[in-house]
Amino acid sequence: MIVRQMKNKDINPAIKIWTGQFKLYCDDDTFPKYWQDNTEEMTELLSLRNIGNELEKKLMAVGIKSAEDLKKIGREEAFARLKLHYPNVCLVHLYTLEGAISDTDYNQLPEGVKNRLKNFSDSLK
C-alpha cells in the first residue's frame, strides 16, 4: 500500500508489523534513535466517546486524524475548523467534541461547561 493512501485504520496495524519486523531483524544499535523516540500509535477517533462515522469523516477532512490530534488541538479549535468547512454544524457538535475529550456523554455535561461552550459557539456566528 502506498503510504500516502493509508488511512488511520491502516496505520496502527502497519506500526505493529513494522515493530514486529524490527524485533525479529534488528537490535537497539541498528534502529535509528529518532524512530525509537518518536514512534507512537495513533488512537482512532472512533475510539472516543460520542464520535461516530460522520463526525470522524468531518474531523479527518479538517486535518484532525486521531484522538491525540483532537486532544492537542482542543474542542474550540476543532469546532471552529468544522464550522468553517461545514457551516451547518451546531452546538451539539461542540458538546460532542467536549464529551469526546473529557470522556463524558455529551448529554451529561455539567451546565457550566455547556454554558461556556454555548458562549463560544455564539461568538462564531
C-alpha positions as CSV (number, residue, x, y, z in Angstrom):
1,M,0.0,0.0,0.0
2,I,1.3,3.4,-0.8
3,V,1.9,5.4,2.4
4,R,0.0,8.5,1.1
5,Q,-3.1,6.4,0.6
6,M,-3.1,5.0,4.2
7,K,-5.9,5.9,6.4
8,N,-5.8,5.9,10.2
9,K,-7.3,2.4,10.5
10,D,-4.3,1.2,8.4
11,I,-1.6,3.0,10.4
12,N,-1.8,1.0,13.7
13,P,-1.5,-2.4,12.0
14,A,1.3,-1.1,9.9
15,I,3.2,0.1,13.0
16,K,2.7,-3.3,14.6
17,I,4.1,-5.1,11.6
18,W,7.0,-2.7,11.4
19,T,7.7,-3.0,15.1
20,G,7.5,-6.8,14.8
21,Q,9.9,-6.9,11.9
22,F,12.3,-4.7,13.9
23,K,12.2,-7.1,16.8
24,L,13.0,-10.0,14.5
25,Y,15.8,-8.5,12.5
26,C,17.3,-5.5,14.3
27,D,18.8,-4.6,17.6
28,D,18.9,-1.4,19.5
29,D,22.1,-0.3,17.8
30,T,20.7,-0.7,14.3
31,F,17.3,1.0,14.9
32,P,17.5,4.8,14.4
33,K,17.1,6.6,17.8
34,Y,14.8,9.1,16.2
35,W,12.2,6.4,15.4
36,Q,12.6,4.8,18.8
37,D,11.9,8.1,20.5
38,N,9.2,9.4,18.2
39,T,7.1,6.4,17.1
40,E,3.8,6.0,18.9
41,E,0.5,4.5,18.0
42,M,-2.3,6.8,17.0
43,T,-5.7,6.2,18.6
44,E,-8.6,6.2,16.2
45,L,-11.2,8.9,16.6
46,L,-13.9,6.3,16.6
47,S,-12.5,5.0,19.9
48,L,-13.6,8.2,21.6
49,R,-16.9,8.6,23.3
50,N,-19.6,10.4,21.2
51,I,-17.6,10.2,17.9
52,G,-19.4,8.4,15.1
53,N,-18.6,7.7,11.5
54,E,-19.9,11.0,10.2
55,L,-18.1,13.2,12.7
56,E,-15.0,11.2,12.2
57,K,-15.1,11.9,8.4
58,K,-15.6,15.6,9.1
59,L,-12.8,15.8,11.6
60,M,-10.4,14.0,9.3
61,A,-11.4,16.4,6.5
62,V,-10.3,19.3,8.6
63,G,-7.0,17.8,9.5
64,I,-7.8,16.0,12.8
65,K,-6.7,12.5,12.1
66,S,-6.5,10.9,15.6
67,A,-7.7,11.1,19.2
68,E,-4.4,12.7,20.0
69,D,-4.8,15.4,17.4
70,L,-8.2,16.2,18.8
71,K,-7.0,16.4,22.4
72,K,-4.0,18.5,21.3
73,I,-6.0,20.9,19.2
74,G,-8.8,21.2,21.7
75,R,-12.6,21.4,21.3
76,E,-12.8,25.1,20.4
77,E,-10.2,24.9,17.5
78,A,-11.7,21.6,16.3
79,F,-15.2,23.1,16.3
80,A,-14.0,26.3,14.6
81,R,-12.5,24.2,11.8
82,L,-15.6,22.2,11.4
83,K,-17.8,25.3,11.4
84,L,-15.6,26.9,8.6
85,H,-15.9,23.8,6.4
86,Y,-19.4,22.6,7.4
87,P,-21.5,25.7,8.3
88,N,-24.4,23.5,9.5
89,V,-22.5,22.0,12.4
90,C,-24.2,23.2,15.6
91,L,-23.8,23.4,19.3
92,V,-24.4,19.7,19.8
93,H,-21.3,19.0,17.7
94,L,-19.3,21.2,20.2
95,Y,-20.8,19.3,23.1
96,T,-19.9,16.1,21.3
97,L,-16.2,17.2,21.0
98,E,-16.1,18.2,24.6
99,G,-17.5,14.8,25.6
100,A,-15.0,13.0,23.4
101,I,-12.1,14.8,25.0
102,S,-13.4,14.6,28.6
103,D,-14.8,11.0,28.1
104,T,-18.3,12.1,29.0
105,D,-21.6,11.5,27.2
106,Y,-22.4,14.8,25.5
107,N,-25.8,14.9,27.2
108,Q,-24.3,14.5,30.6
109,L,-22.0,17.6,30.5
110,P,-22.3,19.9,33.5
111,E,-24.4,23.1,32.9
112,G,-21.4,25.4,33.5
113,V,-19.5,23.6,30.7
114,K,-22.5,23.7,28.4
115,N,-22.9,27.5,29.0
116,R,-19.2,28.1,28.3
117,L,-19.4,26.1,25.1
118,K,-22.6,27.9,24.1
119,N,-20.9,31.3,24.6
120,F,-18.0,30.1,22.4
121,S,-20.3,28.8,19.7
122,D,-22.3,32.1,19.7
123,S,-19.1,34.0,19.3
124,L,-18.5,32.3,15.9
125,K,-21.8,33.5,14.4
